[in-house]
């Protein structure tokens, strides 16, 4: 169910509706919009007395939400969700493009700072790097853990980049939440429901990657697990699905971008690095993602990918990243987007 408040409903009236819902044994989710606030109701397996709710001061109407993903649905929130970061102009969602770049794994302080400086200079707003790495082989590099988190915290201070890194389990989740600006939940954990619920209890943006065989509904239901615990700052990420194709590591499903945007208000990013697994495919797929309406990209960058401890073949060089940013700067206005920070300078230089 969804309680739609009147345009001029007061905060006290919104709170009174939430209190009434909680007294009924359900959970209230106030979701402010551009024109009015809506209050989602979860936990209601049976009928809710609509008449009592509609009689409360400030209530415009009570409607039923038919989709299984309630809070992630546009039925609950029509406007696009925009996630902002205090003290910076970086945003995810809305008219801007978010660019998240960095190595698959933090291997050393020197490696991380070298890459961070180059992606920041090219216009990235976010730095990604693995501190805890889920690997197919137990003998592969598993990440530096807390040392990597400290290195990325230094990078944030030095370059002003917001930090995105993955949590694998409840223990690493607490550490990542303490150090990072965005918690990443990887494809292997998309349906780790206990981890999703714990991430939902934190008030930190969550980047949720699509599982390797997940349908659109399964993807949004995973987001719903996070949002049902009160964390509404969820970012979806398409990173390729498993198919019969053998020309790439995965099949990057760009068709899910408009499909998600039709039914959900959550921002959607695309990861062309994991989506293809090939360095020569990353740039064209990044361009295609932005042309297709994505809110941004997540891309792996390494200054020495041939020596990288993980995912070297899909990591692009810093020079390729700078060229990609120039391309995205040219595509962005065509699809009604504003340019990420710093790209204006690169585009002007290229045009001259």
KEVEX-625489 format. One record per residue (C-alpha): residue number from 1; residue in one letter; x, y, z. Coordinates in nm, 3 decimals. Layout:
<sites>
<resi:NUM | resn:A | xx:X | yy:Y | zz:Z>
...
</sites>
This chain:
<sites>
<resi:1 | resn:X | xx:0.000 | yy:0.000 | zz:0.000>
<resi:2 | resn:X | xx:0.100 | yy:0.361 | zz:-0.055>
<resi:3 | resn:X | xx:-0.024 | yy:0.667 | zz:0.131>
<resi:4 | resn:X | xx:0.005 | yy:0.978 | zz:-0.088>
<resi:5 | resn:X | xx:0.018 | yy:1.296 | zz:0.117>
<resi:6 | resn:X | xx:-0.124 | yy:1.628 | zz:0.003>
<resi:7 | resn:X | xx:0.120 | yy:1.873 | zz:-0.154>
<resi:8 | resn:X | xx:0.117 | yy:2.098 | zz:0.153>
<resi:9 | resn:X | xx:0.108 | yy:1.828 | zz:0.420>
<resi:10 | resn:X | xx:0.318 | yy:1.927 | zz:0.722>
<resi:11 | resn:X | xx:0.602 | yy:1.717 | zz:0.864>
<resi:12 | resn:X | xx:0.383 | yy:1.661 | zz:1.170>
<resi:13 | resn:X | xx:0.103 | yy:1.519 | zz:0.953>
<resi:14 | resn:X | xx:0.349 | yy:1.290 | zz:0.775>
<resi:15 | resn:X | xx:0.483 | yy:1.170 | zz:1.109>
<resi:16 | resn:X | xx:0.130 | yy:1.110 | zz:1.239>
<resi:17 | resn:X | xx:0.059 | yy:0.885 | zz:0.939>
<resi:18 | resn:X | xx:0.384 | yy:0.694 | zz:1.000>
<resi:19 | resn:X | xx:0.297 | yy:0.652 | zz:1.368>
<resi:20 | resn:X | xx:-0.050 | yy:0.523 | zz:1.278>
<resi:21 | resn:X | xx:0.099 | yy:0.267 | zz:1.036>
<resi:22 | resn:X | xx:0.351 | yy:0.150 | zz:1.296>
<resi:23 | resn:X | xx:0.074 | yy:0.108 | zz:1.556>
<resi:24 | resn:X | xx:-0.102 | yy:-0.125 | zz:1.313>
<resi:25 | resn:X | xx:0.207 | yy:-0.349 | zz:1.319>
<resi:26 | resn:X | xx:0.339 | yy:-0.250 | zz:0.978>
<resi:27 | resn:X | xx:0.646 | yy:-0.053 | zz:0.871>
<resi:28 | resn:X | xx:0.623 | yy:0.301 | zz:0.734>
<resi:29 | resn:X | xx:0.865 | yy:0.432 | zz:0.472>
<resi:30 | resn:X | xx:0.834 | yy:0.810 | zz:0.414>
<resi:31 | resn:X | xx:0.968 | yy:0.896 | zz:0.068>
<resi:32 | resn:X | xx:0.981 | yy:1.272 | zz:-0.001>
<resi:33 | resn:X | xx:0.923 | yy:1.372 | zz:-0.363>
<resi:34 | resn:X | xx:0.954 | yy:1.695 | zz:-0.559>
<resi:35 | resn:X | xx:0.586 | yy:1.782 | zz:-0.511>
<resi:36 | resn:X | xx:0.469 | yy:1.571 | zz:-0.217>
<resi:37 | resn:X | xx:0.567 | yy:1.295 | zz:0.023>
<resi:38 | resn:X | xx:0.449 | yy:0.937 | zz:-0.015>
<resi:39 | resn:X | xx:0.455 | yy:0.683 | zz:0.267>
<resi:40 | resn:X | xx:0.507 | yy:0.322 | zz:0.165>
<resi:41 | resn:X | xx:0.366 | yy:0.045 | zz:0.382>
<resi:42 | resn:X | xx:0.545 | yy:-0.290 | zz:0.406>
<resi:43 | resn:X | xx:0.480 | yy:-0.595 | zz:0.615>
<resi:44 | resn:X | xx:0.108 | yy:-0.595 | zz:0.536>
<resi:45 | resn:X | xx:0.015 | yy:-0.944 | zz:0.420>
<resi:46 | resn:X | xx:-0.358 | yy:-0.876 | zz:0.446>
<resi:47 | resn:X | xx:-0.588 | yy:-0.581 | zz:0.391>
<resi:48 | resn:X | xx:-0.516 | yy:-0.237 | zz:0.536>
<resi:49 | resn:X | xx:-0.817 | yy:-0.025 | zz:0.636>
<resi:50 | resn:X | xx:-0.787 | yy:0.244 | zz:0.369>
<resi:51 | resn:X | xx:-1.073 | yy:0.447 | zz:0.512>
<resi:52 | resn:X | xx:-0.897 | yy:0.510 | zz:0.843>
<resi:53 | resn:X | xx:-0.578 | yy:0.614 | zz:0.664>
<resi:54 | resn:X | xx:-0.756 | yy:0.842 | zz:0.419>
<resi:55 | resn:X | xx:-0.929 | yy:1.016 | zz:0.709>
<resi:56 | resn:X | xx:-0.597 | yy:1.126 | zz:0.863>
<resi:57 | resn:X | xx:-0.503 | yy:1.495 | zz:0.822>
<resi:58 | resn:X | xx:-0.280 | yy:1.566 | zz:0.521>
<resi:59 | resn:X | xx:-0.361 | yy:1.240 | zz:0.336>
<resi:60 | resn:X | xx:-0.461 | yy:1.276 | zz:-0.031>
<resi:61 | resn:X | xx:-0.524 | yy:0.912 | zz:-0.119>
<resi:62 | resn:X | xx:-0.429 | yy:0.554 | zz:-0.041>
<resi:63 | resn:X | xx:-0.346 | yy:0.327 | zz:-0.335>
<resi:64 | resn:X | xx:-0.244 | yy:-0.034 | zz:-0.379>
<resi:65 | resn:X | xx:0.101 | yy:-0.116 | zz:-0.518>
<resi:66 | resn:X | xx:0.070 | yy:-0.425 | zz:-0.732>
<resi:67 | resn:X | xx:0.438 | yy:-0.493 | zz:-0.800>
<resi:68 | resn:X | xx:0.627 | yy:-0.724 | zz:-0.562>
<resi:69 | resn:X | xx:0.906 | yy:-0.467 | zz:-0.534>
<resi:70 | resn:X | xx:0.720 | yy:-0.190 | zz:-0.353>
<resi:71 | resn:X | xx:0.977 | yy:0.068 | zz:-0.245>
<resi:72 | resn:X | xx:1.189 | yy:0.038 | zz:-0.559>
<resi:73 | resn:X | xx:0.885 | yy:0.093 | zz:-0.781>
<resi:74 | resn:X | xx:0.781 | yy:0.414 | zz:-0.957>
<resi:75 | resn:X | xx:0.435 | yy:0.348 | zz:-0.816>
<resi:76 | resn:X | xx:0.576 | yy:0.456 | zz:-0.480>
<resi:77 | resn:X | xx:0.811 | yy:0.730 | zz:-0.604>
<resi:78 | resn:X | xx:0.763 | yy:0.882 | zz:-0.946>
<resi:79 | resn:X | xx:1.071 | yy:1.108 | zz:-0.944>
<resi:80 | resn:X | xx:1.418 | yy:0.965 | zz:-1.009>
<resi:81 | resn:X | xx:1.623 | yy:0.908 | zz:-0.697>
<resi:82 | resn:X | xx:1.933 | yy:1.128 | zz:-0.680>
<resi:83 | resn:X | xx:2.205 | yy:1.039 | zz:-0.430>
<resi:84 | resn:X | xx:2.419 | yy:1.328 | zz:-0.310>
<resi:85 | resn:X | xx:2.741 | yy:1.333 | zz:-0.109>
<resi:86 | resn:X | xx:2.798 | yy:1.604 | zz:0.148>
<resi:87 | resn:X | xx:3.087 | yy:1.839 | zz:0.083>
<resi:88 | resn:X | xx:3.119 | yy:1.751 | zz:-0.286>
<resi:89 | resn:X | xx:2.946 | yy:1.808 | zz:-0.619>
<resi:90 | resn:X | xx:2.944 | yy:1.433 | zz:-0.690>
<resi:91 | resn:X | xx:2.596 | yy:1.285 | zz:-0.741>
<resi:92 | resn:X | xx:2.454 | yy:0.958 | zz:-0.867>
<resi:93 | resn:X | xx:2.127 | yy:0.993 | zz:-1.056>
<resi:94 | resn:X | xx:1.945 | yy:1.291 | zz:-1.204>
<resi:95 | resn:X | xx:2.085 | yy:1.475 | zz:-1.505>
<resi:96 | resn:X | xx:2.452 | yy:1.422 | zz:-1.425>
<resi:97 | resn:X | xx:2.674 | yy:1.128 | zz:-1.513>
<resi:98 | resn:X | xx:2.856 | yy:0.943 | zz:-1.235>
<resi:99 | resn:X | xx:3.195 | yy:0.801 | zz:-1.327>
<resi:100 | resn:X | xx:3.347 | yy:0.545 | zz:-1.091>
<resi:101 | resn:X | xx:3.699 | yy:0.435 | zz:-1.182>
<resi:102 | resn:X | xx:3.995 | yy:0.256 | zz:-1.031>
<resi:103 | resn:X | xx:4.173 | yy:-0.080 | zz:-1.010>
<resi:104 | resn:X | xx:4.007 | yy:-0.412 | zz:-0.944>
<resi:105 | resn:X | xx:4.221 | yy:-0.452 | zz:-0.631>
<resi:106 | resn:X | xx:4.423 | yy:-0.220 | zz:-0.413>
<resi:107 | resn:X | xx:4.768 | yy:-0.376 | zz:-0.444>
<resi:108 | resn:X | xx:4.985 | yy:-0.110 | zz:-0.279>
<resi:109 | resn:X | xx:4.975 | yy:0.254 | zz:-0.175>
<resi:110 | resn:X | xx:5.191 | yy:0.355 | zz:-0.471>
<resi:111 | resn:X | xx:4.970 | yy:0.170 | zz:-0.721>
<resi:112 | resn:X | xx:4.647 | yy:0.313 | zz:-0.580>
<resi:113 | resn:X | xx:4.770 | yy:0.674 | zz:-0.561>
<resi:114 | resn:X | xx:4.912 | yy:0.659 | zz:-0.915>
<resi:115 | resn:X | xx:4.580 | yy:0.544 | zz:-1.060>
<resi:116 | resn:X | xx:4.370 | yy:0.775 | zz:-0.841>
<resi:117 | resn:X | xx:4.562 | yy:1.082 | zz:-0.951>
<resi:118 | resn:X | xx:4.519 | yy:0.996 | zz:-1.317>
<resi:119 | resn:X | xx:4.145 | yy:0.917 | zz:-1.305>
<resi:120 | resn:X | xx:4.079 | yy:1.228 | zz:-1.095>
<resi:121 | resn:X | xx:4.263 | yy:1.445 | zz:-1.347>
<resi:122 | resn:X | xx:4.051 | yy:1.297 | zz:-1.627>
<resi:123 | resn:X | xx:3.726 | yy:1.382 | zz:-1.448>
<resi:124 | resn:X | xx:3.619 | yy:1.082 | zz:-1.236>
<resi:125 | resn:X | xx:3.421 | yy:1.169 | zz:-0.923>
<resi:126 | resn:X | xx:3.447 | yy:0.829 | zz:-0.752>
<resi:127 | resn:X | xx:3.738 | yy:0.591 | zz:-0.691>
<resi:128 | resn:X | xx:3.674 | yy:0.219 | zz:-0.683>
<resi:129 | resn:X | xx:3.915 | yy:-0.040 | zz:-0.549>
<resi:130 | resn:X | xx:3.884 | yy:-0.383 | zz:-0.396>
<resi:131 | resn:X | xx:3.987 | yy:-0.430 | zz:-0.033>
<resi:132 | resn:X | xx:3.814 | yy:-0.767 | zz:0.003>
<resi:133 | resn:X | xx:3.807 | yy:-0.970 | zz:-0.317>
<resi:134 | resn:X | xx:3.571 | yy:-1.260 | zz:-0.396>
<resi:135 | resn:X | xx:3.777 | yy:-1.486 | zz:-0.624>
<resi:136 | resn:X | xx:3.691 | yy:-1.805 | zz:-0.807>
<resi:137 | resn:X | xx:4.012 | yy:-1.963 | zz:-0.685>
<resi:138 | resn:X | xx:4.093 | yy:-1.972 | zz:-0.312>
<resi:139 | resn:X | xx:4.459 | yy:-1.932 | zz:-0.406>
<resi:140 | resn:X | xx:4.413 | yy:-1.603 | zz:-0.593>
<resi:141 | resn:X | xx:4.484 | yy:-1.262 | zz:-0.440>
<resi:142 | resn:X | xx:4.211 | yy:-1.188 | zz:-0.185>
<resi:143 | resn:X | xx:4.283 | yy:-0.820 | zz:-0.119>
<resi:144 | resn:X | xx:4.468 | yy:-0.619 | zz:0.148>
<resi:145 | resn:X | xx:4.166 | yy:-0.575 | zz:0.376>
<resi:146 | resn:X | xx:4.183 | yy:-0.293 | zz:0.629>
<resi:147 | resn:X | xx:4.513 | yy:-0.168 | zz:0.485>
<resi:148 | resn:X | xx:4.340 | yy:-0.108 | zz:0.151>
<resi:149 | resn:X | xx:4.057 | yy:0.080 | zz:0.324>
<resi:150 | resn:X | xx:4.309 | yy:0.310 | zz:0.490>
<resi:151 | resn:X | xx:4.480 | yy:0.374 | zz:0.157>
<resi:152 | resn:X | xx:4.149 | yy:0.467 | zz:-0.006>
<resi:153 | resn:X | xx:4.066 | yy:0.700 | zz:0.283>
<resi:154 | resn:X | xx:4.393 | yy:0.882 | zz:0.211>
<resi:155 | resn:X | xx:4.296 | yy:0.901 | zz:-0.156>
<resi:156 | resn:X | xx:3.968 | yy:1.067 | zz:-0.063>
<resi:157 | resn:X | xx:4.155 | yy:1.328 | zz:0.137>
<resi:158 | resn:X | xx:4.415 | yy:1.390 | zz:-0.133>
<resi:159 | resn:X | xx:4.200 | yy:1.395 | zz:-0.447>
<resi:160 | resn:X | xx:3.846 | yy:1.458 | zz:-0.322>
<resi:161 | resn:X | xx:3.719 | yy:1.135 | zz:-0.477>
<resi:162 | resn:X | xx:3.434 | yy:0.948 | zz:-0.308>
<resi:163 | resn:X | xx:3.527 | yy:0.587 | zz:-0.227>
<resi:164 | resn:X | xx:3.340 | yy:0.278 | zz:-0.354>
<resi:165 | resn:X | xx:3.443 | yy:-0.069 | zz:-0.237>
<resi:166 | resn:X | xx:3.288 | yy:-0.411 | zz:-0.191>
<resi:167 | resn:X | xx:3.175 | yy:-0.589 | zz:0.124>
<resi:168 | resn:X | xx:3.173 | yy:-0.970 | zz:0.115>
<resi:169 | resn:X | xx:3.012 | yy:-1.060 | zz:0.446>
<resi:170 | resn:X | xx:2.883 | yy:-0.913 | zz:0.770>
<resi:171 | resn:X | xx:3.231 | yy:-0.862 | zz:0.912>
<resi:172 | resn:X | xx:3.370 | yy:-0.679 | zz:0.610>
<resi:173 | resn:X | xx:3.041 | yy:-0.486 | zz:0.575>
<resi:174 | resn:X | xx:3.097 | yy:-0.310 | zz:0.906>
<resi:175 | resn:X | xx:3.453 | yy:-0.217 | zz:0.809>
<resi:176 | resn:X | xx:3.359 | yy:-0.097 | zz:0.462>
<resi:177 | resn:X | xx:3.072 | yy:0.112 | zz:0.602>
<resi:178 | resn:X | xx:3.317 | yy:0.282 | zz:0.839>
<resi:179 | resn:X | xx:3.569 | yy:0.378 | zz:0.570>
<resi:180 | resn:X | xx:3.388 | yy:0.402 | zz:0.235>
<resi:181 | resn:X | xx:3.129 | yy:0.642 | zz:0.092>
<resi:182 | resn:X | xx:2.946 | yy:0.371 | zz:-0.106>
<resi:183 | resn:X | xx:2.914 | yy:0.004 | zz:-0.013>
<resi:184 | resn:X | xx:2.927 | yy:-0.231 | zz:-0.308>
<resi:185 | resn:X | xx:2.738 | yy:-0.561 | zz:-0.300>
<resi:186 | resn:X | xx:2.880 | yy:-0.781 | zz:-0.574>
<resi:187 | resn:X | xx:2.703 | yy:-1.006 | zz:-0.822>
<resi:188 | resn:X | xx:2.780 | yy:-1.319 | zz:-0.620>
<resi:189 | resn:X | xx:2.605 | yy:-1.167 | zz:-0.318>
<resi:190 | resn:X | xx:2.304 | yy:-1.016 | zz:-0.494>
<resi:191 | resn:X | xx:2.077 | yy:-1.273 | zz:-0.330>
<resi:192 | resn:X | xx:2.263 | yy:-1.297 | zz:-0.001>
<resi:193 | resn:X | xx:1.952 | yy:-1.174 | zz:0.176>
<resi:194 | resn:X | xx:2.101 | yy:-1.154 | zz:0.525>
<resi:195 | resn:X | xx:2.384 | yy:-0.934 | zz:0.391>
<resi:196 | resn:X | xx:2.135 | yy:-0.718 | zz:0.201>
<resi:197 | resn:X | xx:1.926 | yy:-0.666 | zz:0.514>
<resi:198 | resn:X | xx:2.231 | yy:-0.570 | zz:0.719>
<resi:199 | resn:X | xx:2.333 | yy:-0.322 | zz:0.448>
<resi:200 | resn:X | xx:1.981 | yy:-0.183 | zz:0.468>
<resi:201 | resn:X | xx:2.023 | yy:-0.114 | zz:0.838>
<resi:202 | resn:X | xx:2.316 | yy:0.117 | zz:0.760>
<resi:203 | resn:X | xx:2.264 | yy:0.472 | zz:0.640>
<resi:204 | resn:X | xx:2.519 | yy:0.450 | zz:0.363>
<resi:205 | resn:X | xx:2.456 | yy:0.434 | zz:-0.015>
<resi:206 | resn:X | xx:2.468 | yy:0.080 | zz:-0.156>
<resi:207 | resn:X | xx:2.583 | yy:-0.009 | zz:-0.508>
<resi:208 | resn:X | xx:2.405 | yy:-0.335 | zz:-0.591>
<resi:209 | resn:X | xx:2.539 | yy:-0.536 | zz:-0.883>
<resi:210 | resn:X | xx:2.311 | yy:-0.760 | zz:-1.084>
<resi:211 | resn:X | xx:2.359 | yy:-1.133 | zz:-1.034>
<resi:212 | resn:X | xx:2.500 | yy:-1.336 | zz:-1.321>
<resi:213 | resn:X | xx:2.162 | yy:-1.495 | zz:-1.401>
<resi:214 | resn:X | xx:1.921 | yy:-1.251 | zz:-1.236>
<resi:215 | resn:X | xx:1.600 | yy:-1.138 | zz:-1.399>
<resi:216 | resn:X | xx:1.485 | yy:-0.777 | zz:-1.374>
<resi:217 | resn:X | xx:1.237 | yy:-0.867 | zz:-1.101>
<resi:218 | resn:X | xx:1.497 | yy:-1.062 | zz:-0.901>
<resi:219 | resn:X | xx:1.733 | yy:-0.766 | zz:-0.930>
<resi:220 | resn:X | xx:1.474 | yy:-0.522 | zz:-0.797>
<resi:221 | resn:X | xx:1.366 | yy:-0.762 | zz:-0.523>
<resi:222 | resn:X | xx:1.728 | yy:-0.768 | zz:-0.402>
<resi:223 | resn:X | xx:1.716 | yy:-0.387 | zz:-0.390>
<resi:224 | resn:X | xx:1.388 | yy:-0.416 | zz:-0.202>
<resi:225 | resn:X | xx:1.560 | yy:-0.615 | zz:0.074>
<resi:226 | resn:X | xx:1.793 | yy:-0.320 | zz:0.135>
<resi:227 | resn:X | xx:1.518 | yy:-0.059 | zz:0.116>
<resi:228 | resn:X | xx:1.281 | yy:-0.254 | zz:0.339>
<resi:229 | resn:X | xx:1.523 | yy:-0.195 | zz:0.627>
<resi:230 | resn:X | xx:1.507 | yy:0.182 | zz:0.580>
<resi:231 | resn:X | xx:1.803 | yy:0.250 | zz:0.349>
<resi:232 | resn:X | xx:1.658 | yy:0.408 | zz:0.033>
<resi:233 | resn:X | xx:1.991 | yy:0.508 | zz:-0.126>
<resi:234 | resn:X | xx:2.036 | yy:0.208 | zz:-0.356>
<resi:235 | resn:X | xx:2.224 | yy:0.224 | zz:-0.686>
<resi:236 | resn:X | xx:2.169 | yy:-0.054 | zz:-0.939>
<resi:237 | resn:X | xx:2.454 | yy:-0.176 | zz:-1.158>
<resi:238 | resn:X | xx:2.437 | yy:-0.390 | zz:-1.471>
<resi:239 | resn:X | xx:2.761 | yy:-0.590 | zz:-1.499>
<resi:240 | resn:X | xx:2.682 | yy:-0.859 | zz:-1.754>
<resi:241 | resn:X | xx:2.495 | yy:-1.188 | zz:-1.737>
<resi:242 | resn:X | xx:2.592 | yy:-1.546 | zz:-1.815>
<resi:243 | resn:X | xx:2.481 | yy:-1.664 | zz:-2.160>
<resi:244 | resn:X | xx:2.599 | yy:-1.905 | zz:-2.431>
<resi:245 | resn:X | xx:2.813 | yy:-1.635 | zz:-2.597>
<resi:246 | resn:X | xx:3.187 | yy:-1.702 | zz:-2.589>
<resi:247 | resn:X | xx:3.322 | yy:-1.383 | zz:-2.746>
<resi:248 | resn:X | xx:3.326 | yy:-1.205 | zz:-2.410>
<resi:249 | resn:X | xx:3.349 | yy:-1.291 | zz:-2.040>
<resi:250 | resn:X | xx:2.979 | yy:-1.203 | zz:-1.994>
<resi:251 | resn:X | xx:2.697 | yy:-1.060 | zz:-2.203>
<resi:252 | resn:X | xx:2.644 | yy:-0.693 | zz:-2.116>
<resi:253 | resn:X | xx:2.267 | yy:-0.647 | zz:-2.112>
<resi:254 | resn:X | xx:2.218 | yy:-0.280 | zz:-2.201>
<resi:255 | resn:X | xx:1.850 | yy:-0.342 | zz:-2.275>
<resi:256 | resn:X | xx:1.787 | yy:-0.357 | zz:-1.901>
<resi:257 | resn:X | xx:1.858 | yy:0.019 | zz:-1.870>
<resi:258 | resn:X | xx:1.531 | yy:0.146 | zz:-2.024>
<resi:259 | resn:X | xx:1.344 | yy:-0.153 | zz:-1.879>
<resi:260 | resn:X | xx:1.452 | yy:-0.061 | zz:-1.526>
<resi:261 | resn:X | xx:1.389 | yy:0.308 | zz:-1.581>
<resi:262 | resn:X | xx:1.030 | yy:0.236 | zz:-1.680>
<resi:263 | resn:X | xx:0.948 | yy:0.060 | zz:-1.353>
<resi:264 | resn:X | xx:1.196 | yy:0.191 | zz:-1.095>
<resi:265 | resn:X | xx:1.316 | yy:0.529 | zz:-0.970>
<resi:266 | resn:X | xx:1.658 | yy:0.397 | zz:-0.864>
<resi:267 | resn:X | xx:1.969 | yy:0.511 | zz:-1.058>
<resi:268 | resn:X | xx:2.129 | yy:0.253 | zz:-1.287>
<resi:269 | resn:X | xx:2.501 | yy:0.232 | zz:-1.367>
<resi:270 | resn:X | xx:2.681 | yy:0.002 | zz:-1.611>
<resi:271 | resn:X | xx:3.008 | yy:-0.185 | zz:-1.559>
<resi:272 | resn:X | xx:3.157 | yy:-0.254 | zz:-1.904>
<resi:273 | resn:X | xx:3.474 | yy:-0.400 | zz:-1.751>
<resi:274 | resn:X | xx:3.310 | yy:-0.702 | zz:-1.588>
<resi:275 | resn:X | xx:3.038 | yy:-0.697 | zz:-1.851>
<resi:276 | resn:X | xx:3.285 | yy:-0.785 | zz:-2.127>
<resi:277 | resn:X | xx:3.609 | yy:-0.892 | zz:-1.962>
<resi:278 | resn:X | xx:3.800 | yy:-0.747 | zz:-2.257>
<resi:279 | resn:X | xx:3.997 | yy:-0.424 | zz:-2.262>
<resi:280 | resn:X | xx:3.915 | yy:-0.360 | zz:-2.629>
<resi:281 | resn:X | xx:3.540 | yy:-0.378 | zz:-2.555>
<resi:282 | resn:X | xx:3.529 | yy:-0.149 | zz:-2.251>
<resi:283 | resn:X | xx:3.534 | yy:0.186 | zz:-2.433>
<resi:284 | resn:X | xx:3.267 | yy:0.109 | zz:-2.697>
<resi:285 | resn:X | xx:3.038 | yy:-0.045 | zz:-2.433>
<resi:286 | resn:X | xx:3.087 | yy:0.255 | zz:-2.203>
<resi:287 | resn:X | xx:2.984 | yy:0.485 | zz:-2.487>
<resi:288 | resn:X | xx:2.685 | yy:0.263 | zz:-2.563>
<resi:289 | resn:X | xx:2.579 | yy:0.258 | zz:-2.197>
<resi:290 | resn:X | xx:2.561 | yy:0.637 | zz:-2.176>
<resi:291 | resn:X | xx:2.387 | yy:0.660 | zz:-2.513>
<resi:292 | resn:X | xx:2.138 | yy:0.404 | zz:-2.381>
<resi:293 | resn:X | xx:2.046 | yy:0.621 | zz:-2.083>
<resi:294 | resn:X | xx:2.262 | yy:0.491 | zz:-1.798>
<resi:295 | resn:X | xx:2.325 | yy:0.726 | zz:-1.506>
<resi:296 | resn:X | xx:2.696 | yy:0.651 | zz:-1.519>
<resi:297 | resn:X | xx:2.961 | yy:0.383 | zz:-1.548>
<resi:298 | resn:X | xx:3.192 | yy:0.176 | zz:-1.331>
<resi:299 | resn:X | xx:3.520 | yy:0.099 | zz:-1.503>
<resi:300 | resn:X | xx:3.847 | yy:-0.067 | zz:-1.404>
<resi:301 | resn:X | xx:4.164 | yy:0.130 | zz:-1.469>
<resi:302 | resn:X | xx:4.523 | yy:0.018 | zz:-1.407>
<resi:303 | resn:X | xx:4.850 | yy:0.184 | zz:-1.506>
<resi:304 | resn:X | xx:5.018 | yy:-0.159 | zz:-1.547>
<resi:305 | resn:X | xx:4.734 | yy:-0.403 | zz:-1.624>
<resi:306 | resn:X | xx:4.975 | yy:-0.667 | zz:-1.751>
<resi:307 | resn:X | xx:5.111 | yy:-0.689 | zz:-1.395>
<resi:308 | resn:X | xx:4.778 | yy:-0.650 | zz:-1.212>
<resi:309 | resn:X | xx:4.703 | yy:-0.904 | zz:-0.939>
<resi:310 | resn:X | xx:4.342 | yy:-0.935 | zz:-1.060>
<resi:311 | resn:X | xx:4.137 | yy:-0.858 | zz:-1.372>
<resi:312 | resn:X | xx:4.427 | yy:-0.718 | zz:-1.574>
<resi:313 | resn:X | xx:4.282 | yy:-0.816 | zz:-1.916>
<resi:314 | resn:X | xx:3.968 | yy:-0.604 | zz:-1.860>
<resi:315 | resn:X | xx:4.145 | yy:-0.302 | zz:-1.707>
<resi:316 | resn:X | xx:4.202 | yy:-0.007 | zz:-1.936>
<resi:317 | resn:X | xx:4.508 | yy:0.218 | zz:-1.929>
<resi:318 | resn:X | xx:4.477 | yy:0.572 | zz:-1.785>
<resi:319 | resn:X | xx:4.523 | yy:0.716 | zz:-2.135>
<resi:320 | resn:X | xx:4.231 | yy:0.508 | zz:-2.260>
<resi:321 | resn:X | xx:4.025 | yy:0.628 | zz:-1.965>
<resi:322 | resn:X | xx:4.097 | yy:0.991 | zz:-2.054>
<resi:323 | resn:X | xx:3.992 | yy:0.926 | zz:-2.415>
<resi:324 | resn:X | xx:3.676 | yy:0.756 | zz:-2.292>
<resi:325 | resn:X | xx:3.592 | yy:1.058 | zz:-2.078>
<resi:326 | resn:X | xx:3.628 | yy:1.285 | zz:-2.380>
<resi:327 | resn:X | xx:3.387 | yy:1.059 | zz:-2.570>
<resi:328 | resn:X | xx:3.136 | yy:1.055 | zz:-2.286>
<resi:329 | resn:X | xx:3.157 | yy:1.433 | zz:-2.270>
<resi:330 | resn:X | xx:3.045 | yy:1.451 | zz:-2.631>
<resi:331 | resn:X | xx:2.768 | yy:1.194 | zz:-2.592>
<resi:332 | resn:X | xx:2.622 | yy:1.337 | zz:-2.270>
<resi:333 | resn:X | xx:2.449 | yy:1.647 | zz:-2.419>
<resi:334 | resn:X | xx:2.293 | yy:1.435 | zz:-2.694>
<resi:335 | resn:X | xx:2.099 | yy:1.235 | zz:-2.433>
<resi:336 | resn:X | xx:2.019 | yy:1.536 | zz:-2.216>
<resi:337 | resn:X | xx:2.288 | yy:1.482 | zz:-1.954>
<resi:338 | resn:X | xx:2.530 | yy:1.722 | zz:-1.793>
<resi:339 | resn:X | xx:2.900 | yy:1.648 | zz:-1.809>
<resi:340 | resn:X | xx:3.097 | yy:1.501 | zz:-1.520>
<resi:341 | resn:X | xx:3.336 | yy:1.733 | zz:-1.343>
<resi:342 | resn:X | xx:3.640 | yy:1.828 | zz:-1.547>
<resi:343 | resn:X | xx:3.526 | yy:1.691 | zz:-1.884>
<resi:344 | resn:X | xx:3.437 | yy:2.036 | zz:-2.013>
<resi:345 | resn:X | xx:3.806 | yy:2.122 | zz:-2.023>
<resi:346 | resn:X | xx:3.895 | yy:1.803 | zz:-2.208>
<resi:347 | resn:X | xx:3.620 | yy:1.850 | zz:-2.468>
<resi:348 | resn:X | xx:3.724 | yy:2.207 | zz:-2.535>
<resi:349 | resn:X | xx:4.085 | yy:2.103 | zz:-2.575>
<resi:350 | resn:X | xx:3.986 | yy:1.824 | zz:-2.813>
<resi:351 | resn:X | xx:3.773 | yy:2.061 | zz:-3.022>
<resi:352 | resn:X | xx:4.055 | yy:2.305 | zz:-3.069>
</sites>
